[in-house]
Amino acid sequence: MPRTTIALLLLALTACSPASAPPEVEAPEPDAVFDYQLGGPYEPDKEVAAVARDRTAKPAPGRYNVCYVNAFQTQPGTSIDWWKEHHDELLLRKDGELVIDEDWDEALLDISTEDKRQDLMRIVGPWLDGCARDGYDAVEPDNLDSYTRSDGLLSAEDAAEFARLLAVRAHGEGLAIGQKNTTDLLPRSEKIGFDFAVVEECAAYDECEPFRKAYDNRVFAVEYKADAFARGCRRWGGELSFTLRDLDVRPRGAKGYVFRTC
């Protein structure tokens, strides 16, 4: 058979072959008992069905696992020096000074332009890929609301656009993606591509109901004060996943460790 004929046949077969199906994305179940283990991994209680851990930790066997990624700010400590050395142009600055989240001593990442967002995806994107390789089911990109701490240099639109890139990357790896806090972006949640929410202190600030409606009860609600946790359980227990944790989300056995569910 002439080579040209073979080449044409191969092209025809390729054209007729179905495209490979995208990985399946599984959102968490509503009201799943949830443990927020960002301060260090430990064996979850038997009733715990879902666990969130930092991306540097391995997932918990037999649970629905959420991978925490600080996607909009640097991690505290020495990582700012790493960013300065390798990607200084991607740190947000005002009048030459870094814009810092003072509560956590984290520098804000510069998501102000499409080019910078794409450059950041070359760094943050592989972190999401790593979550998928390690066996996580979902990813939680933190500090979606960093634009509110940017001295007006960043906008909600900037955050939504970067979150959309994260959602596309996560879904391409078979990961669900959770919206972290930020009620102002709830109207854009479907367009961004979020599948569920991780919300801190929604009972304390009376923000649980908008998230419940937006995500059809697929909400992991974390409270840090016992009275707010009790209110949340009375109002939404059986619908949303409420967890009481200590503010530093310490591992079990550490002084100050707190963990309760409804």
SVG drawing of the C-alpha trace seen along z (x, -y; Angstrom):
<svg xmlns="http://www.w3.org/2000/svg" viewBox="-33 -55 50 57">
<polyline fill="none" stroke="black" stroke-width="0.4" points="0.0,0.0 1.4,-3.4 2.7,-5.5 0.3,-8.4 -2.7,-6.0 -1.5,-4.7 -1.1,-8.3 -4.6,-9.2 -6.0,-6.1 -4.2,-7.0 -5.6,-10.5 -9.1,-9.2 -8.8,-6.9 -7.6,-9.7 -10.4,-12.0 -13.0,-9.3 -11.5,-8.3 -13.5,-9.8 -11.7,-12.4 -10.5,-11.1 -13.2,-11.9 -12.2,-14.5 -11.5,-13.2 -14.6,-12.8 -15.1,-15.4 -16.8,-14.5 -18.3,-17.2 -18.6,-16.5 -21.8,-15.2 -24.0,-17.7 -23.7,-17.4 -20.6,-15.2 -18.8,-15.2 -15.8,-17.4 -12.4,-17.8 -10.2,-20.9 -6.6,-19.7 -4.5,-22.6 -2.3,-22.8 -1.0,-19.2 -2.5,-15.8 -3.8,-13.3 -6.0,-10.2 -9.6,-11.5 -12.4,-10.3 -14.4,-7.3 -17.4,-9.4 -15.4,-11.9 -16.2,-11.6 -14.3,-14.5 -10.9,-16.0 -9.0,-19.1 -5.2,-19.1 -2.4,-21.3 -1.0,-20.3 2.2,-19.2 0.4,-16.4 -0.9,-13.2 -4.7,-12.6 -6.6,-10.6 -7.3,-7.1 -11.0,-6.3 -12.2,-9.9 -13.2,-12.7 -10.0,-14.7 -9.7,-18.5 -6.3,-19.9 -5.5,-23.3 -3.5,-25.6 -2.6,-29.2 -3.2,-30.4 -3.6,-34.2 -1.0,-34.9 2.4,-33.6 2.7,-31.1 4.0,-32.8 7.7,-32.8 10.6,-32.1 8.5,-31.6 8.4,-35.4 12.2,-35.2 11.7,-32.4 9.2,-34.6 11.5,-37.5 14.4,-35.5 12.5,-33.6 9.4,-35.6 9.7,-39.1 7.6,-40.6 4.6,-38.6 4.5,-40.0 2.0,-42.9 3.6,-46.2 2.5,-49.7 5.0,-52.5 7.7,-49.9 6.6,-48.1 5.1,-44.7 1.4,-44.6 1.1,-42.4 -1.8,-40.6 -0.9,-41.7 -3.1,-39.1 -1.0,-36.3 2.2,-38.0 1.6,-36.9 2.5,-38.9 -0.3,-39.3 0.3,-37.9 -0.2,-40.2 -3.2,-39.0 -3.9,-42.4 -3.3,-41.5 -3.9,-38.5 -0.2,-38.1 0.6,-38.0 -2.3,-35.6 -0.9,-33.2 2.6,-33.5 1.2,-32.6 -0.6,-29.6 2.8,-28.3 3.6,-28.2 0.3,-27.5 -1.1,-25.1 1.5,-22.4 0.5,-22.6 -3.0,-21.6 -1.6,-18.8 0.3,-17.6 -2.9,-17.4 -4.4,-15.2 -1.3,-13.0 -1.4,-12.5 -5.0,-11.3 -7.0,-14.3 -10.6,-14.6 -10.8,-18.4 -8.8,-21.6 -9.4,-24.6 -7.6,-27.7 -7.3,-30.1 -7.4,-33.9 -9.8,-34.4 -10.7,-37.6 -7.1,-39.0 -8.3,-41.8 -10.1,-43.3 -6.7,-43.7 -4.9,-45.1 -5.2,-48.9 -7.4,-49.1 -4.7,-47.6 -6.7,-44.4 -10.4,-44.0 -13.1,-41.3 -12.8,-40.8 -9.1,-40.0 -9.9,-37.5 -12.7,-35.9 -10.5,-35.6 -7.7,-33.9 -10.1,-31.6 -11.6,-30.7 -8.1,-29.6 -7.7,-27.6 -11.1,-25.9 -10.2,-24.9 -6.9,-23.5 -8.5,-21.6 -11.3,-20.1 -8.8,-19.1 -7.1,-17.1 -10.3,-15.5 -10.5,-17.7 -13.6,-19.5 -12.8,-23.1 -14.2,-24.9 -14.9,-28.6 -13.2,-29.9 -15.3,-32.6 -15.9,-35.8 -19.7,-36.3 -19.2,-39.1 -18.2,-36.6 -21.2,-34.3 -23.0,-35.7 -20.0,-34.7 -19.5,-31.2 -21.1,-29.3 -19.2,-31.2 -16.0,-30.7 -16.7,-27.0 -16.8,-26.4 -18.3,-23.1 -18.7,-23.6 -17.6,-26.0 -15.4,-26.1 -16.6,-29.0 -15.1,-30.3 -17.3,-31.8 -20.4,-32.0 -22.6,-31.6 -20.6,-34.3 -21.1,-36.7 -24.6,-35.5 -23.4,-34.4 -24.3,-30.7 -27.6,-30.9 -26.3,-32.6 -23.6,-29.8 -26.2,-27.1 -28.4,-28.3 -25.5,-28.8 -24.0,-25.3 -27.1,-23.2 -25.9,-22.5 -22.4,-21.5 -20.8,-23.7 -18.0,-23.0 -18.6,-25.6 -15.8,-26.1 -16.4,-28.1 -13.8,-29.2 -16.2,-30.3 -18.4,-27.9 -21.5,-30.2 -21.4,-30.8 -20.9,-27.0 -24.0,-26.3 -26.1,-28.8 -25.0,-27.3 -25.8,-23.8 -29.3,-24.8 -30.1,-26.6 -28.4,-24.5 -27.5,-21.2 -28.4,-18.3 -28.0,-20.5 -24.5,-21.9 -21.3,-20.4 -20.4,-22.4 -17.1,-22.0 -15.7,-23.8 -11.9,-24.2 -9.3,-26.2 -8.1,-29.2 -4.7,-27.7 -6.3,-24.4 -3.8,-22.5 -3.3,-18.7 -4.8,-16.4 -2.7,-16.2 -1.4,-19.8 -2.3,-22.3 -5.4,-24.2 -6.7,-21.6 -10.5,-21.9 -12.6,-19.7 -16.4,-19.3 -19.1,-18.6 -22.9,-19.0"/>
</svg>
